[in-house]
């Protein structure tokens, strides 16, 4: 019994020493531990919440509690048909997610001017499995939100680290 505990303890030390961390977890600067997101859809805010939670940070309830404010504008999700079957049904779709964002501090001083993020995905729409394809599109949309949030958070890290120097 004692050797099992010792082995588990040693494995835990080795994993932490090699830099292992949970997927999606980011090392954030201290002034990014409280982020306030202004604007954005509920799906985008949920992805921000998940990224912050996995990185030992949180979304601030108000601007004054935040180390950085992310202002979201012009959020758009578009779906476009890329190809049709011989029956005139859509075979392939392109999903496009686009938004503009800028960073400010809690006193509304601009840390980074407005920039854009654009994420595109294509997927095949098999007419025999319509229900499964609807679920697939929901998963793809969620991944697109996640990629946009990762891009914004990484950019915020760079901006905050550059401002600290």
Secondary structure, 3 states (H helix, E strand, C coil): CHHHHHHHHHHHHHHHHCCCCCCCCCCCCHHHCEEEEECCCHHHHHHHHHHHHHCCCEECCCHHHCCEEEEEEEEEEEEEEEEECCCCCEEEEEEEEEEEEEEECCCCCEEEEEEEEEEEEEEECCHHHHHHHHHHHHHHHHHHHHHHHHHHHHHHHHHHHHHHC
